[in-house]
Amino acid sequence: MKKVLITGTAGFIGFHLARKLVDQGFHVTGLDIINDYYDVELKYDRLELSGISRDSIAYNQLVRSSKSDNYQFIQLKLEDHDALFELFANRKFDVVVNLAAQAGVRYSLTHPQAYIDSNITGFLNILEACRHHPVENLIYASSSSVYGLNKNMPFSVSSNVDHPVSLYAASKKSNELMAHTYSHLFGVPTIGLRFFTVYGPWGRPDMALFLFTKAILAGEPIQVFNYGKMERDFTYVDDIVGGIERMVSNPHITGEGWEAESPDPSFSSAPYKIHNIGNSNPVKLTSFIEAIEKALGSKAEWQMMPIQAGDVERTWADVSSLSQDYNYNPNTPVLTGIQRFIEWYREYYKV
């Protein structure tokens, strides 16, 4: 089976993807710096579930899982050029899935340098490593945030994304441009995925579902931004992981039919492709909260707030290109996904 590097495996999506590919028989190397953007205990517990004990982790040292012979982990910063190149040289990866990044729209308002270091410099090192140690496929995380001020729904990968409203979004748009350059100049096959509000068990504590659930169980008010006039294309993590799994062994082939006279930004004459990956079914924030209340059996105190800087009012993914290329078919209803998250949350936090 192929050797796959997944960056960000102490994180939410990376953790789930690594477990999925390991179960499928791939030889997976997980990578993460385990920073303190949010609770590191949650990150270590994800790793523990994958057979990587906290005591065994040391910087730039490969650790083999106690549960899976085909999984190992390394703590490493993407900005560490020399150590990253050494890892690529030694492991000779077939596929790279780059999910490691400094996440969060609101955090980018106060910590901009973190986004340049991880999302720009770190991603450049990934591209350079894939250039000098060629891989069959580089799949990387972009974001629905790149759509910014665009209000033409549903969001299409063929639409203009030149009006980001946060540095986080700008860093992800930059990743797409950088990837195209390396696809064009050096033939690195790249697939960029614009994620739409991923949720589910083991999710990030800074995301809405986690924050709302925690506050309601604690009897605290929840902050409802833009006075509830928000919609999000909430996408269950298993649907995301299933989509990525299909791409791992199937790189994008140079785009047939692309025309330089009327260029489509989602693909190219180079081995380059952009996809939306979402549920393609936007849900009103008020309905989402009501579903959480129902699953918890408890009403929330709603604290209505103005929209926050960097936020967009609505997201909705056109996933037609992903469905066409990879038969992508997200099928987890939001009510089901919320229930699964809350069951996990209650068990994990003993509440």
N, C-alpha and C positions, 0 to 999 in steps of 0.2 A: 504494500500500500504506500501511498504518497507520504512524504514528510512535509508537515504543515507547521509553519510558525504562526501562532495567534498572539498578537500583542494585546495587552489589557485583560488578561485572564483572571486577575483578582477583581475585575470590574463586572458589572451586571451582564451585559450581552456576551462578553468574552468568556466568562465562567460557563454560561449555558452552552455556547458554541463548542468550547473545548470538550465538555462532557459528551456532547452529541457526536463529535467526530471521533473521539476515543472509542465510544461504543460501536462506531461504524468500522473500526479497525485501522484508522489512520494513525500514523506515528506523529504525535502532536508535541510540540514544544510550546509551552506557555511563557509569556514574558509580561512582567509588570514591575513598576517601581514601588507600588504600594504607598502612594502619597497620602497626606492627611486632608485632602479636599473634603472628604466626609469620613465618618467613623471607620477607622482602620480595623476594628474588631470584626465588622461585617466582612471586610475583604479577607482577613485571615480565616474566618469561618468558611467562606466560599472555598478557599484553597484547601482547608482541612477536609472538606467534603470530597475534594478531588484527590485526596491522599497525599497532600503536601503539608507536612506539619510545620508550624511556626518555628519551632526550634531548629529545623533543618535548613532554614532559609538564610543565606548569606549573599551579599552583593557579588554579582558576576560569577556565581557558582551554580552549576546545573544540579538540580535535585530530582531524583526519580520518585514517582508516585508510589506509595505503598499499596495502592489499590489497582493500578493499571500499569502493566509493563510497557505500554506504548504511550505513556504520558510522562513528561518531565517539565520542570519549571525553572526559570531563572529570573532573579530580581535584577533589573537593569533599566537604566534610563535611555530613552531613545536618543537623547542628546549626547550620549557617550559614544562618539563615533568609532573609536578604536575597538572598544569592547563589542559593539554591535557588529562590526566587520569581522572580528575574530569568530563570533558566533556563526555568522553566515558561512565563513570559510570552513569551519569545522563541521557544521551540520548539513550543508548542501541542501537547502530546502527546495522542494518542488513548488510549493504554494505558500504565499504569505497573506494573512488576513490581518490588516492593521486596524485595530479597534482602540488602541491606546491613544488618549488625547486628554487635554485639559477640557473638561466638559463644563456646561452651564452658561446660559446667557447672562444671568444677573451677576455672576461672579466676575465676568469679563469686564464689568463696569468699574470694578475696584482693584482687580489684579491683572491688568493687561499683559504684563511681561510673561506671565505663566503661559499664555496662549501663543506668544511668539516662540518661546523656548520649546514647548512640547509639540504644538500643532504645526509650526513652520520649520524650525530647525530639526526637530525630531522626525518629521515626515520627509524632509530632504535627505536625512541619513538613511531612511528606509528606501527611498528611491535610488540613492547612490549604491546601497548594498545590493539591491535587485539588479542594478546595471552591471556591477562588477562581478556579481555572483548570480548569473541569470536564473530566473524562475519561470515556470510555465504560466503563472497567474499571480497578480497582485490585486487583491480586493481590499478596498479601504473605506473607512467610514467618512461620509460627508454628513449633511444634515438638512432637514427641511427648513432650517433657519435661513438658508441661502436665498429663499424666495423673498424675504424682507418685505418691502413695500408692495410687492406684486399682489394684486387682489383678483387676478383672473383665475377663477376656480373651474375644475380642480387644477392643482399645480401640475404643470407639464414639464418634463425634462427638456422639451424643445423651447420653453419660454426663456425670456431674458431674466438673468439673476444678478443684475448690476447695481442693485439698491439694497444692500444689507443694512440692518439696523442695530447690529452689535458687532464687536470685534470678534466674538466667537464665530458668528456667521461669516465674517470676512475671512477668517482663517480657514474655514472650510471651503469657501469659494477658491481661495488661494491653493488649497490642496488639489482641487480639480484642475486648475490651470497648470500647476506643477506636474501633475500626472500626465496631462496631455503632452507637455514638452518632452518628458522622458519616453512616452510612447512613440512620439514622432521621431525624436533624434536617435534613440537607442533601442527602439523596438520592445520596450518593456510592456507586456500586456497588462492593462489596468482596467478595473471595474470600480467605479465610485458609486456608493450607495447613500442616498439621501434618506436617513431614518426619520420616521414620523412617530413621535411620542411613544416610545416603547415602555411597556409596563409588565409586571408579573412578579412571581415569587423571587426573592433575593434582589429586588429592585433597589434603585438608588434612593437614599433618604431625602434628597433634595427635590424629588419629583412629587407632583401633586397628589397622586394616590397615597404615597407613603405619608406625606405631611398631613393630609386630611384624616387618614385612618388613625395616626398617632394622636392628633388633637382631639378627635371625637372620643376615643377611648379614655383620654385623660380628662374629659369634661371641659376642654378648652375651646374657645371660638376658633373657627377656621377663617382664613383670609381669602375672600373671593374677589379676584382682581377684575378690573373693567366692569365692575358691578354685575358680574356673571355673564356678560355679553361676549362670551368666548366660545369657540368650537375647536375641538382637536380631533385629529385622526388617530385616536388611541389604537395602538397595535400590540397585540399580545406577543411576548418574547418567543414563544414556540413557533409562531408564524414567521418571525424574523429569522430565527435560526434555521428553520426548514428551507427558507429561501436561499440563505447563504450556502447551506450545505450543497445545494444543487449547482452552485457556481464553482465550488472548489476545484472540481475536476474538469470544468468546462470554461476555459478562458474565452473572452470575446475575440472574434476574428475581425480582421480589418474590414471596416464598414463598406459593404457594397451599396452603391447608390448615393453615396455622399457627394455633394456638389459644392465646390469652392465658391461658385457664383451665388449660391443661396444656402450658406452653411447652416446645418442643424447643430446646435451646441452640444447635443447629447451623444453624438458619435463623430467619427472622423475617418479620414483615409488611413490613419494610424490605428493600431490595436488598442482602442480606447472607447469606453462606454460609460455613460451615466444612467443610473436607474433610480427611480423612487421605490422605496420599500416601506409600505404602510398597509393599513387596513382598507383604505379607499371607502371609508364610511364615517364621515365626521360626526361627532357627538357633542351636543351642547354641554358646556361645563355644568350648568345647573342639573341636567339629567344625569351626568356622571356622578355628581355629589349625592343626588337622591338614590342612585344605585348603591353607593357606598353605605349610606344610612340604612337602606333596606337590608343589605348583607350583614351589617353590624347589629341591626335591631335597635338602633339608637339615633335620635335626631341630633343634628349639629346646630350650633349657634353660628349663624352666618354673619361675618363682618365684611360688609361691602366696601371695596377699595377701588381707587382709580387704576387704570392700566399702568404697569411698570415700564420704565424705559427699557427698550430692547425687545419687548414682547410684541407679538403679532396677534391680531384678533382671531384669525381663523386659519386652519390648515386642512388640506384635503389632497390626498395623493392620487394622481393618475398613475396606475401601476400597469398600464397596458403593455409597455415595452418589456417589463419583467415577466408578465404573464405569457407574452409571445415567445420570448427567448428561453424561458426556464419553466414554463407552465406553473408559475407562481399563483397560488390560490389561498389567501389567508381565510381561515374559516372559524376563528374563535370569537364568539359573541362577547361584547364588552361585559355583560352581566356574568358570564361564565368566567372570564378572566379576572374580574374583580373578586369574585367568590374564591377563586384559587389563591389569589394574593392574600386575602384576609385570613384564610385558613393557615397559610404559611406564617403570616405575621403573628397570629395568636399563638401558634406553636413555638415559633422562634423566640418571641419575647415573653411567653408564658402569661398572656393576658386574656 
